[in-house]
Amino acid sequence: MNIWTAIGLTVVGCYLAKLVGLLVPAGVLERPLVQRMAALLPVALLAALTAQQTFGDGRQLVLDARAVGLGAAALALVLRAPFLVVLGAGVLVTAGVRALA
């Protein structure tokens, strides 16, 4: 498949998804279940992306310095650290584990 064909199909698919979203009646969007799903879905997608990028390496699962860094960032979150401290903890622990390995 030509790369431009794939790009064109992606563009059309995104446009149609946006159009379908605009055509949903307002009454449906005001339901509590729909509002709750709209609030939680981005968090779930971000968590799935983080897990895939942290523990995936092509076709297999790996546990390396990224997993340790994610654990350090999660611990900083549990301790209610500011966002930059959480980010810094993850980066510094990941770099430290890579330097030691």
Gaussian input, Z-matrix of N, CA and C with variables (Angstrom, degrees):
# hf/3-21g

backbone

0 1
 N
 C     1     B1
 C     2     B2     1     A1
 N     3     B3     2     A2     1     D1
 C     4     B4     3     A3     2     D2
 C     5     B5     4     A4     3     D3
 N     6     B6     5     A5     4     D4
 C     7     B7     6     A6     5     D5
 C     8     B8     7     A7     6     D6
 N     9     B9     8     A8     7     D7
 C    10    B10     9     A9     8     D8
 C    11    B11    10    A10     9     D9
 N    12    B12    11    A11    10    D10
 C    13    B13    12    A12    11    D11
 C    14    B14    13    A13    12    D12
 N    15    B15    14    A14    13    D13
 C    16    B16    15    A15    14    D14
 C    17    B17    16    A16    15    D15
 N    18    B18    17    A17    16    D16
 C    19    B19    18    A18    17    D17
 C    20    B20    19    A19    18    D18
 N    21    B21    20    A20    19    D19
 C    22    B22    21    A21    20    D20
 C    23    B23    22    A22    21    D21
 N    24    B24    23    A23    22    D22
 C    25    B25    24    A24    23    D23
 C    26    B26    25    A25    24    D24
 N    27    B27    26    A26    25    D25
 C    28    B28    27    A27    26    D26
 C    29    B29    28    A28    27    D27
 N    30    B30    29    A29    28    D28
 C    31    B31    30    A30    29    D29
 C    32    B32    31    A31    30    D30
 N    33    B33    32    A32    31    D31
 C    34    B34    33    A33    32    D32
 C    35    B35    34    A34    33    D33
 N    36    B36    35    A35    34    D34
 C    37    B37    36    A36    35    D35
 C    38    B38    37    A37    36    D36
 N    39    B39    38    A38    37    D37
 C    40    B40    39    A39    38    D38
 C    41    B41    40    A40    39    D39
 N    42    B42    41    A41    40    D40
 C    43    B43    42    A42    41    D41
 C    44    B44    43    A43    42    D42
 N    45    B45    44    A44    43    D43
 C    46    B46    45    A45    44    D44
 C    47    B47    46    A46    45    D45
 N    48    B48    47    A47    46    D46
 C    49    B49    48    A48    47    D47
 C    50    B50    49    A49    48    D48
 N    51    B51    50    A50    49    D49
 C    52    B52    51    A51    50    D50
 C    53    B53    52    A52    51    D51
 N    54    B54    53    A53    52    D52
 C    55    B55    54    A54    53    D53
 C    56    B56    55    A55    54    D54
 N    57    B57    56    A56    55    D55
 C    58    B58    57    A57    56    D56
 C    59    B59    58    A58    57    D57
 N    60    B60    59    A59    58    D58
 C    61    B61    60    A60    59    D59
 C    62    B62    61    A61    60    D60
 N    63    B63    62    A62    61    D61
 C    64    B64    63    A63    62    D62
 C    65    B65    64    A64    63    D63
 N    66    B66    65    A65    64    D64
 C    67    B67    66    A66    65    D65
 C    68    B68    67    A67    66    D66
 N    69    B69    68    A68    67    D67
 C    70    B70    69    A69    68    D68
 C    71    B71    70    A70    69    D69
 N    72    B72    71    A71    70    D70
 C    73    B73    72    A72    71    D71
 C    74    B74    73    A73    72    D72
 N    75    B75    74    A74    73    D73
 C    76    B76    75    A75    74    D74
 C    77    B77    76    A76    75    D75
 N    78    B78    77    A77    76    D76
 C    79    B79    78    A78    77    D77
 C    80    B80    79    A79    78    D78
 N    81    B81    80    A80    79    D79
 C    82    B82    81    A81    80    D80
 C    83    B83    82    A82    81    D81
 N    84    B84    83    A83    82    D82
 C    85    B85    84    A84    83    D83
 C    86    B86    85    A85    84    D84
 N    87    B87    86    A86    85    D85
 C    88    B88    87    A87    86    D86
 C    89    B89    88    A88    87    D87
 N    90    B90    89    A89    88    D88
 C    91    B91    90    A90    89    D89
 C    92    B92    91    A91    90    D90
 N    93    B93    92    A92    91    D91
 C    94    B94    93    A93    92    D92
 C    95    B95    94    A94    93    D93
 N    96    B96    95    A95    94    D94
 C    97    B97    96    A96    95    D95
 C    98    B98    97    A97    96    D96
 N    99    B99    98    A98    97    D97
 C   100   B100    99    A99    98    D98
 C   101   B101   100   A100    99    D99
 N   102   B102   101   A101   100   D100
 C   103   B103   102   A102   101   D101
 C   104   B104   103   A103   102   D102
 N   105   B105   104   A104   103   D103
 C   106   B106   105   A105   104   D104
 C   107   B107   106   A106   105   D105
 N   108   B108   107   A107   106   D106
 C   109   B109   108   A108   107   D107
 C   110   B110   109   A109   108   D108
 N   111   B111   110   A110   109   D109
 C   112   B112   111   A111   110   D110
 C   113   B113   112   A112   111   D111
 N   114   B114   113   A113   112   D112
 C   115   B115   114   A114   113   D113
 C   116   B116   115   A115   114   D114
 N   117   B117   116   A116   115   D115
 C   118   B118   117   A117   116   D116
 C   119   B119   118   A118   117   D117
 N   120   B120   119   A119   118   D118
 C   121   B121   120   A120   119   D119
 C   122   B122   121   A121   120   D120
 N   123   B123   122   A122   121   D121
 C   124   B124   123   A123   122   D122
 C   125   B125   124   A124   123   D123
 N   126   B126   125   A125   124   D124
 C   127   B127   126   A126   125   D125
 C   128   B128   127   A127   126   D126
 N   129   B129   128   A128   127   D127
 C   130   B130   129   A129   128   D128
 C   131   B131   130   A130   129   D129
 N   132   B132   131   A131   130   D130
 C   133   B133   132   A132   131   D131
 C   134   B134   133   A133   132   D132
 N   135   B135   134   A134   133   D133
 C   136   B136   135   A135   134   D134
 C   137   B137   136   A136   135   D135
 N   138   B138   137   A137   136   D136
 C   139   B139   138   A138   137   D137
 C   140   B140   139   A139   138   D138
 N   141   B141   140   A140   139   D139
 C   142   B142   141   A141   140   D140
 C   143   B143   142   A142   141   D141
 N   144   B144   143   A143   142   D142
 C   145   B145   144   A144   143   D143
 C   146   B146   145   A145   144   D144
 N   147   B147   146   A146   145   D145
 C   148   B148   147   A147   146   D146
 C   149   B149   148   A148   147   D147
 N   150   B150   149   A149   148   D148
 C   151   B151   150   A150   149   D149
 C   152   B152   151   A151   150   D150
 N   153   B153   152   A152   151   D151
 C   154   B154   153   A153   152   D152
 C   155   B155   154   A154   153   D153
 N   156   B156   155   A155   154   D154
 C   157   B157   156   A156   155   D155
 C   158   B158   157   A157   156   D156
 N   159   B159   158   A158   157   D157
 C   160   B160   159   A159   158   D158
 C   161   B161   160   A160   159   D159
 N   162   B162   161   A161   160   D160
 C   163   B163   162   A162   161   D161
 C   164   B164   163   A163   162   D162
 N   165   B165   164   A164   163   D163
 C   166   B166   165   A165   164   D164
 C   167   B167   166   A166   165   D165
 N   168   B168   167   A167   166   D166
 C   169   B169   168   A168   167   D167
 C   170   B170   169   A169   168   D168
 N   171   B171   170   A170   169   D169
 C   172   B172   171   A171   170   D170
 C   173   B173   172   A172   171   D171
 N   174   B174   173   A173   172   D172
 C   175   B175   174   A174   173   D173
 C   176   B176   175   A175   174   D174
 N   177   B177   176   A176   175   D175
 C   178   B178   177   A177   176   D176
 C   179   B179   178   A178   177   D177
 N   180   B180   179   A179   178   D178
 C   181   B181   180   A180   179   D179
 C   182   B182   181   A181   180   D180
 N   183   B183   182   A182   181   D181
 C   184   B184   183   A183   182   D182
 C   185   B185   184   A184   183   D183
 N   186   B186   185   A185   184   D184
 C   187   B187   186   A186   185   D185
 C   188   B188   187   A187   186   D186
 N   189   B189   188   A188   187   D187
 C   190   B190   189   A189   188   D188
 C   191   B191   190   A190   189   D189
 N   192   B192   191   A191   190   D190
 C   193   B193   192   A192   191   D191
 C   194   B194   193   A193   192   D192
 N   195   B195   194   A194   193   D193
 C   196   B196   195   A195   194   D194
 C   197   B197   196   A196   195   D195
 N   198   B198   197   A197   196   D196
 C   199   B199   198   A198   197   D197
 C   200   B200   199   A199   198   D198
 N   201   B201   200   A200   199   D199
 C   202   B202   201   A201   200   D200
 C   203   B203   202   A202   201   D201
 N   204   B204   203   A203   202   D202
 C   205   B205   204   A204   203   D203
 C   206   B206   205   A205   204   D204
 N   207   B207   206   A206   205   D205
 C   208   B208   207   A207   206   D206
 C   209   B209   208   A208   207   D207
 N   210   B210   209   A209   208   D208
 C   211   B211   210   A210   209   D209
 C   212   B212   211   A211   210   D210
 N   213   B213   212   A212   211   D211
 C   214   B214   213   A213   212   D212
 C   215   B215   214   A214   213   D213
 N   216   B216   215   A215   214   D214
 C   217   B217   216   A216   215   D215
 C   218   B218   217   A217   216   D216
 N   219   B219   218   A218   217   D217
 C   220   B220   219   A219   218   D218
 C   221   B221   220   A220   219   D219
 N   222   B222   221   A221   220   D220
 C   223   B223   222   A222   221   D221
 C   224   B224   223   A223   222   D222
 N   225   B225   224   A224   223   D223
 C   226   B226   225   A225   224   D224
 C   227   B227   226   A226   225   D225
 N   228   B228   227   A227   226   D226
 C   229   B229   228   A228   227   D227
 C   230   B230   229   A229   228   D228
 N   231   B231   230   A230   229   D229
 C   232   B232   231   A231   230   D230
 C   233   B233   232   A232   231   D231
 N   234   B234   233   A233   232   D232
 C   235   B235   234   A234   233   D233
 C   236   B236   235   A235   234   D234
 N   237   B237   236   A236   235   D235
 C   238   B238   237   A237   236   D236
 C   239   B239   238   A238   237   D237
 N   240   B240   239   A239   238   D238
 C   241   B241   240   A240   239   D239
 C   242   B242   241   A241   240   D240
 N   243   B243   242   A242   241   D241
 C   244   B244   243   A243   242   D242
 C   245   B245   244   A244   243   D243
 N   246   B246   245   A245   244   D244
 C   247   B247   246   A246   245   D245
 C   248   B248   247   A247   246   D246
 N   249   B249   248   A248   247   D247
 C   250   B250   249   A249   248   D248
 C   251   B251   250   A250   249   D249
 N   252   B252   251   A251   250   D250
 C   253   B253   252   A252   251   D251
 C   254   B254   253   A253   252   D252
 N   255   B255   254   A254   253   D253
 C   256   B256   255   A255   254   D254
 C   257   B257   256   A256   255   D255
 N   258   B258   257   A257   256   D256
 C   259   B259   258   A258   257   D257
 C   260   B260   259   A259   258   D258
 N   261   B261   260   A260   259   D259
 C   262   B262   261   A261   260   D260
 C   263   B263   262   A262   261   D261
 N   264   B264   263   A263   262   D262
 C   265   B265   264   A264   263   D263
 C   266   B266   265   A265   264   D264
 N   267   B267   266   A266   265   D265
 C   268   B268   267   A267   266   D266
 C   269   B269   268   A268   267   D267
 N   270   B270   269   A269   268   D268
 C   271   B271   270   A270   269   D269
 C   272   B272   271   A271   270   D270
 N   273   B273   272   A272   271   D271
 C   274   B274   273   A273   272   D272
 C   275   B275   274   A274   273   D273
 N   276   B276   275   A275   274   D274
 C   277   B277   276   A276   275   D275
 C   278   B278   277   A277   276   D276
 N   279   B279   278   A278   277   D277
 C   280   B280   279   A279   278   D278
 C   281   B281   280   A280   279   D279
 N   282   B282   281   A281   280   D280
 C   283   B283   282   A282   281   D281
 C   284   B284   283   A283   282   D282
 N   285   B285   284   A284   283   D283
 C   286   B286   285   A285   284   D284
 C   287   B287   286   A286   285   D285
 N   288   B288   287   A287   286   D286
 C   289   B289   288   A288   287   D287
 C   290   B290   289   A289   288   D288
 N   291   B291   290   A290   289   D289
 C   292   B292   291   A291   290   D290
 C   293   B293   292   A292   291   D291
 N   294   B294   293   A293   292   D292
 C   295   B295   294   A294   293   D293
 C   296   B296   295   A295   294   D294
 N   297   B297   296   A296   295   D295
 C   298   B298   297   A297   296   D296
 C   299   B299   298   A298   297   D297
 N   300   B300   299   A299   298   D298
 C   301   B301   300   A300   299   D299
 C   302   B302   301   A301   300   D300

   B1=1.4530
   B2=1.5329
   B3=1.2842
   B4=1.4525
   B5=1.5238
   B6=1.3215
   B7=1.4622
   B8=1.5203
   B9=1.3310
   B10=1.4657
   B11=1.5214
   B12=1.3208
   B13=1.4556
   B14=1.5259
   B15=1.3252
   B16=1.4675
   B17=1.5253
   B18=1.3247
   B19=1.4648
   B20=1.5246
   B21=1.3249
   B22=1.4662
   B23=1.5190
   B24=1.3310
   B25=1.4631
   B26=1.5289
   B27=1.3232
   B28=1.4567
   B29=1.5187
   B30=1.3248
   B31=1.4614
   B32=1.5226
   B33=1.3247
   B34=1.4631
   B35=1.5274
   B36=1.3168
   B37=1.4654
   B38=1.5189
   B39=1.3264
   B40=1.4710
   B41=1.5232
   B42=1.3301
   B43=1.4599
   B44=1.5265
   B45=1.3314
   B46=1.4651
   B47=1.5317
   B48=1.3281
   B49=1.4622
   B50=1.5277
   B51=1.3181
   B52=1.4630
   B53=1.5222
   B54=1.3156
   B55=1.4579
   B56=1.5186
   B57=1.3160
   B58=1.4648
   B59=1.5306
   B60=1.3304
   B61=1.4573
   B62=1.5193
   B63=1.3139
   B64=1.4654
   B65=1.5265
   B66=1.3178
   B67=1.4572
   B68=1.5296
   B69=1.3287
   B70=1.4680
   B71=1.5300
   B72=1.3421
   B73=1.4645
   B74=1.5382
   B75=1.3250
   B76=1.4622
   B77=1.5299
   B78=1.3305
   B79=1.4591
   B80=1.5174
   B81=1.3120
   B82=1.4652
   B83=1.5308
   B84=1.3190
   B85=1.4601
   B86=1.5241
   B87=1.3153
   B88=1.4509
   B89=1.5269
   B90=1.3119
   B91=1.4585
   B92=1.5248
   B93=1.3320
   B94=1.4776
   B95=1.5302
   B96=1.3246
   B97=1.4617
   B98=1.5281
   B99=1.3203
   B100=1.4631
   B101=1.5211
   B102=1.3184
   B103=1.4608
   B104=1.5224
   B105=1.3281
   B106=1.4662
   B107=1.5241
   B108=1.3227
   B109=1.4627
   B110=1.5220
   B111=1.3266
   B112=1.4639
   B113=1.5198
   B114=1.3205
   B115=1.4643
   B116=1.5286
   B117=1.3355
   B118=1.4582
   B119=1.5251
   B120=1.3002
   B121=1.4608
   B122=1.5299
   B123=1.3277
   B124=1.4687
   B125=1.5298
   B126=1.3250
   B127=1.4636
   B128=1.5265
   B129=1.3146
   B130=1.4667
   B131=1.5268
   B132=1.3161
   B133=1.4654
   B134=1.5245
   B135=1.3175
   B136=1.4615
   B137=1.5256
   B138=1.3264
   B139=1.4656
   B140=1.5243
   B141=1.3209
   B142=1.4666
   B143=1.5221
   B144=1.3247
   B145=1.4585
   B146=1.5256
   B147=1.3204
   B148=1.4617
   B149=1.5245
   B150=1.3133
   B151=1.4680
   B152=1.5215
   B153=1.3130
   B154=1.4669
   B155=1.5214
   B156=1.3178
   B157=1.4612
   B158=1.5330
   B159=1.3255
   B160=1.4559
   B161=1.5220
   B162=1.3096
   B163=1.4582
   B164=1.5242
   B165=1.3146
   B166=1.4546
   B167=1.5187
   B168=1.3070
   B169=1.4567
   B170=1.5199
   B171=1.2927
   B172=1.4590
   B173=1.5097
   B174=1.3284
   B175=1.4654
   B176=1.5232
   B177=1.3260
   B178=1.4552
   B179=1.5193
   B180=1.3087
   B181=1.4591
   B182=1.5194
   B183=1.3261
   B184=1.4602
   B185=1.5263
   B186=1.3017
   B187=1.4575
   B188=1.5256
   B189=1.3212
   B190=1.4524
   B191=1.5228
   B192=1.2974
   B193=1.4594
   B194=1.5243
   B195=1.3231
   B196=1.4704
   B197=1.5254
   B198=1.3172
   B199=1.4724
   B200=1.5240
   B201=1.3176
   B202=1.4622
   B203=1.5255
   B204=1.3332
   B205=1.4607
   B206=1.5132
   B207=1.3252
   B208=1.4589
   B209=1.5239
   B210=1.3149
   B211=1.4610
   B212=1.5256
   B213=1.3247
   B214=1.4670
   B215=1.5264
   B216=1.3205
   B217=1.4688
   B218=1.5289
   B219=1.3154
   B220=1.4707
   B221=1.5252
   B222=1.3129
   B223=1.4680
   B224=1.5303
   B225=1.3249
   B226=1.4623
   B227=1.5315
   B228=1.3326
   B229=1.4680
   B230=1.5235
   B231=1.3254
   B232=1.4695
   B233=1.5233
   B234=1.3269
   B235=1.4626
   B236=1.5278
   B237=1.3322
   B238=1.4674
   B239=1.5245
   B240=1.3183
   B241=1.4590
   B242=1.5311
   B243=1.3265
   B244=1.4699
   B245=1.5263
   B246=1.3305
   B247=1.4658
   B248=1.5267
   B249=1.3157
   B250=1.4633
   B251=1.5283
   B252=1.3117
   B253=1.4655
   B254=1.5308
   B255=1.3142
   B256=1.4771
   B257=1.5212
   B258=1.3160
   B259=1.4610
   B260=1.5163
   B261=1.3218
   B262=1.4612
   B263=1.5106
   B264=1.3231
   B265=1.4631
   B266=1.5206
   B267=1.3199
   B268=1.4612
   B269=1.5119
   B270=1.3181
   B271=1.4760
   B272=1.5193
   B273=1.3404
   B274=1.4596
   B275=1.5304
   B276=1.3166
   B277=1.4763
   B278=1.5214
   B279=1.3252
   B280=1.4720
   B281=1.5245
   B282=1.3276
   B283=1.4676
   B284=1.5226
   B285=1.3328
   B286=1.4599
   B287=1.5249
   B288=1.3215
   B289=1.4653
   B290=1.5263
   B291=1.3213
   B292=1.4644
   B293=1.5308
   B294=1.3312
   B295=1.4737
   B296=1.5262
   B297=1.3260
   B298=1.4631
   B299=1.5183
   B300=1.3222
   B301=1.4833
   B302=1.5181
   A1=108.46
   A2=114.68
   A3=120.94
   A4=109.75
   A5=116.63
   A6=120.73
   A7=111.13
   A8=117.22
   A9=119.65
   A10=111.31
   A11=117.44
   A12=120.47
   A13=110.13
   A14=115.86
   A15=120.24
   A16=110.40
   A17=117.21
   A18=120.00
   A19=110.24
   A20=116.86
   A21=120.62
   A22=112.68
   A23=116.58
   A24=120.16
   A25=111.68
   A26=116.47
   A27=120.17
   A28=110.99
   A29=117.03
   A30=121.35
   A31=110.66
   A32=116.67
   A33=120.76
   A34=110.35
   A35=117.04
   A36=120.39
   A37=111.97
   A38=117.63
   A39=120.55
   A40=110.89
   A41=116.66
   A42=120.07
   A43=110.88
   A44=116.71
   A45=120.27
   A46=111.47
   A47=117.28
   A48=119.98
   A49=110.21
   A50=116.52
   A51=120.40
   A52=110.57
   A53=117.89
   A54=122.15
   A55=111.17
   A56=117.42
   A57=120.91
   A58=109.85
   A59=116.83
   A60=120.44
   A61=112.42
   A62=116.92
   A63=120.68
   A64=112.52
   A65=117.18
   A66=121.34
   A67=113.43
   A68=117.44
   A69=120.76
   A70=108.32
   A71=117.83
   A72=120.15
   A73=111.95
   A74=115.74
   A75=121.40
   A76=111.73
   A77=117.66
   A78=121.05
   A79=112.62
   A80=116.55
   A81=120.56
   A82=109.83
   A83=117.02
   A84=121.13
   A85=113.17
   A86=117.81
   A87=121.48
   A88=113.28
   A89=117.95
   A90=120.93
   A91=110.31
   A92=117.29
   A93=119.86
   A94=113.45
   A95=116.87
   A96=119.92
   A97=110.72
   A98=117.07
   A99=121.47
   A100=110.12
   A101=117.45
   A102=120.26
   A103=111.48
   A104=116.68
   A105=120.02
   A106=111.21
   A107=116.86
   A108=119.86
   A109=111.25
   A110=116.70
   A111=120.13
   A112=111.47
   A113=117.11
   A114=120.34
   A115=111.83
   A116=117.71
   A117=121.03
   A118=114.08
   A119=118.74
   A120=121.66
   A121=112.97
   A122=120.63
   A123=118.46
   A124=113.24
   A125=117.47
   A126=120.82
   A127=110.08
   A128=116.65
   A129=120.36
   A130=111.44
   A131=117.29
   A132=120.12
   A133=111.27
   A134=117.04
   A135=120.02
   A136=111.23
   A137=117.14
   A138=120.52
   A139=111.11
   A140=117.06
   A141=120.44
   A142=110.83
   A143=117.18
   A144=120.52
   A145=110.93
   A146=116.92
   A147=120.65
   A148=110.60
   A149=117.22
   A150=120.53
   A151=111.39
   A152=116.84
   A153=120.22
   A154=111.21
   A155=117.02
   A156=120.29
   A157=111.76
   A158=117.55
   A159=120.50
   A160=112.04
   A161=117.31
   A162=120.48
   A163=113.92
   A164=118.75
   A165=120.90
   A166=111.69
   A167=115.48
   A168=121.50
   A169=107.46
   A170=116.01
   A171=119.49
   A172=110.35
   A173=116.03
   A174=120.29
   A175=113.96
   A176=117.47
   A177=118.68
   A178=110.70
   A179=115.20
   A180=120.99
   A181=109.01
   A182=115.54
   A183=120.26
   A184=109.32
   A185=115.23
   A186=121.62
   A187=106.66
   A188=116.11
   A189=120.57
   A190=109.37
   A191=117.19
   A192=122.50
   A193=112.10
   A194=117.39
   A195=119.93
   A196=110.82
   A197=117.26
   A198=120.30
   A199=110.95
   A200=117.22
   A201=120.61
   A202=109.82
   A203=117.11
   A204=121.03
   A205=112.28
   A206=116.63
   A207=120.29
   A208=110.42
   A209=116.61
   A210=119.97
   A211=111.93
   A212=116.79
   A213=120.38
   A214=110.72
   A215=116.65
   A216=120.10
   A217=110.64
   A218=116.97
   A219=120.22
   A220=110.60
   A221=117.22
   A222=120.54
   A223=110.60
   A224=116.93
   A225=120.37
   A226=110.57
   A227=116.77
   A228=120.20
   A229=111.26
   A230=116.19
   A231=120.00
   A232=110.32
   A233=116.35
   A234=120.96
   A235=112.15
   A236=116.63
   A237=123.75
   A238=112.96
   A239=115.98
   A240=120.99
   A241=109.50
   A242=117.72
   A243=120.35
   A244=110.63
   A245=115.27
   A246=120.63
   A247=112.08
   A248=118.11
   A249=119.98
   A250=111.62
   A251=117.76
   A252=120.64
   A253=109.82
   A254=116.53
   A255=120.59
   A256=109.77
   A257=116.17
   A258=120.97
   A259=110.87
   A260=116.36
   A261=120.04
   A262=112.91
   A263=117.31
   A264=120.59
   A265=111.18
   A266=116.31
   A267=119.44
   A268=112.41
   A269=116.40
   A270=120.16
   A271=110.89
   A272=117.18
   A273=119.97
   A274=112.62
   A275=117.02
   A276=119.00
   A277=110.87
   A278=116.98
   A279=119.57
   A280=110.54
   A281=116.90
   A282=120.35
   A283=111.04
   A284=116.78
   A285=119.87
   A286=112.91
   A287=116.36
   A288=119.71
   A289=110.84
   A290=116.60
   A291=119.23
   A292=111.14
   A293=116.57
   A294=119.70
   A295=111.04
   A296=117.04
   A297=120.20
   A298=113.10
   A299=116.58
   A300=119.50
   A301=112.60
   D1=134.32
   D2=178.22
   D3=-67.20
   D4=142.89
   D5=-177.71
   D6=-63.57
   D7=-34.47
   D8=-179.36
   D9=-71.70
   D10=-28.83
   D11=174.26
   D12=-66.34
   D13=-43.62
   D14=178.45
   D15=-63.39
   D16=-41.36
   D17=178.65
   D18=-64.78
   D19=-43.21
   D20=178.77
   D21=-61.85
   D22=-42.58
   D23=177.81
   D24=-65.14
   D25=-36.84
   D26=177.06
   D27=-65.33
   D28=-42.01
   D29=178.71
   D30=-61.79
   D31=-45.65
   D32=179.65
   D33=-64.39
   D34=-42.37
   D35=178.95
   D36=-62.68
   D37=-42.77
   D38=178.55
   D39=-64.77
   D40=-40.47
   D41=179.16
   D42=-63.85
   D43=-43.00
   D44=179.65
   D45=-66.34
   D46=-37.69
   D47=177.52
   D48=-64.04
   D49=-41.57
   D50=177.85
   D51=-65.49
   D52=-40.40
   D53=179.41
   D54=-64.54
   D55=-42.34
   D56=178.17
   D57=-62.80
   D58=-39.49
   D59=178.05
   D60=-63.35
   D61=-35.60
   D62=179.20
   D63=-74.50
   D64=-23.28
   D65=-177.48
   D66=-87.74
   D67=-5.42
   D68=179.92
   D69=-69.79
   D70=129.79
   D71=179.72
   D72=-62.04
   D73=149.79
   D74=-178.10
   D75=-62.39
   D76=-32.24
   D77=179.63
   D78=-61.91
   D79=-34.86
   D80=178.84
   D81=-69.17
   D82=-40.11
   D83=-177.85
   D84=-70.56
   D85=-18.03
   D86=-178.75
   D87=-89.09
   D88=-4.76
   D89=178.19
   D90=-68.15
   D91=141.58
   D92=-178.06
   D93=-60.80
   D94=-38.35
   D95=-179.49
   D96=-63.44
   D97=-43.26
   D98=-179.81
   D99=-65.82
   D100=-41.00
   D101=178.78
   D102=-65.43
   D103=-39.73
   D104=178.41
   D105=-66.33
   D106=-41.82
   D107=178.18
   D108=-64.96
   D109=-39.30
   D110=178.86
   D111=-65.30
   D112=-29.89
   D113=178.49
   D114=-78.67
   D115=-34.34
   D116=-174.29
   D117=-92.95
   D118=-23.43
   D119=-176.01
   D120=-62.14
   D121=-44.59
   D122=177.88
   D123=-61.14
   D124=-35.90
   D125=178.36
   D126=-65.47
   D127=-43.24
   D128=179.35
   D129=-64.89
   D130=-41.08
   D131=178.78
   D132=-66.24
   D133=-40.08
   D134=178.02
   D135=-66.10
   D136=-39.13
   D137=177.24
   D138=-64.58
   D139=-40.47
   D140=178.64
   D141=-65.82
   D142=-40.95
   D143=178.09
   D144=-64.91
   D145=-41.82
   D146=178.26
   D147=-62.37
   D148=-44.90
   D149=179.46
   D150=-63.26
   D151=-41.76
   D152=-179.72
   D153=-65.41
   D154=-41.89
   D155=-179.08
   D156=-73.62
   D157=-27.40
   D158=-178.46
   D159=-83.25
   D160=-44.20
   D161=-172.00
   D162=-105.60
   D163=-2.93
   D164=-178.71
   D165=-103.46
   D166=141.80
   D167=176.12
   D168=-140.80
   D169=81.81
   D170=-176.95
   D171=77.39
   D172=-102.32
   D173=-175.61
   D174=-114.76
   D175=6.55
   D176=-177.45
   D177=-135.18
   D178=160.66
   D179=176.51
   D180=-87.44
   D181=140.47
   D182=179.08
   D183=-134.00
   D184=148.23
   D185=172.01
   D186=-117.90
   D187=108.25
   D188=-178.95
   D189=-136.26
   D190=-155.37
   D191=-175.91
   D192=-62.28
   D193=-29.66
   D194=179.46
   D195=-63.19
   D196=-38.68
   D197=179.24
   D198=-66.11
   D199=-39.31
   D200=178.54
   D201=-66.34
   D202=-41.52
   D203=177.48
   D204=-63.56
   D205=-39.13
   D206=176.94
   D207=-64.83
   D208=-38.62
   D209=176.77
   D210=-63.63
   D211=-40.18
   D212=177.77
   D213=-65.12
   D214=-40.80
   D215=178.04
   D216=-66.04
   D217=-39.46
   D218=177.92
   D219=-64.36
   D220=-39.98
   D221=177.32
   D222=-63.43
   D223=-41.35
   D224=177.54
   D225=-63.29
   D226=-36.31
   D227=176.61
   D228=-65.35
   D229=-42.40
   D230=179.35
   D231=-62.47
   D232=-34.61
   D233=178.74
   D234=-81.83
   D235=5.80
   D236=177.27
   D237=60.53
   D238=41.60
   D239=176.99
   D240=-76.06
   D241=154.65
   D242=175.42
   D243=-63.45
   D244=160.50
   D245=-173.79
   D246=-57.82
   D247=-44.28
   D248=-178.49
   D249=-65.57
   D250=-32.16
   D251=176.31
   D252=-69.25
   D253=-40.50
   D254=176.92
   D255=-60.77
   D256=-47.80
   D257=179.69
   D258=-62.25
   D259=-45.61
   D260=179.34
   D261=-62.93
   D262=-40.20
   D263=178.37
   D264=-61.40
   D265=-44.86
   D266=178.51
   D267=-62.41
   D268=-43.93
   D269=-178.77
   D270=-66.97
   D271=-47.32
   D272=-176.92
   D273=-65.62
   D274=-40.84
   D275=179.07
   D276=-68.13
   D277=-40.81
   D278=177.23
   D279=-61.44
   D280=-46.25
   D281=179.42
   D282=-63.75
   D283=-39.82
   D284=179.18
   D285=-63.87
   D286=-43.41
   D287=178.95
   D288=-65.83
   D289=-39.28
   D290=178.09
   D291=-66.07
   D292=-36.80
   D293=179.16
   D294=-67.81
   D295=-35.33
   D296=-179.51
   D297=-78.15
   D298=-24.69
   D299=-176.21
   D300=-83.27

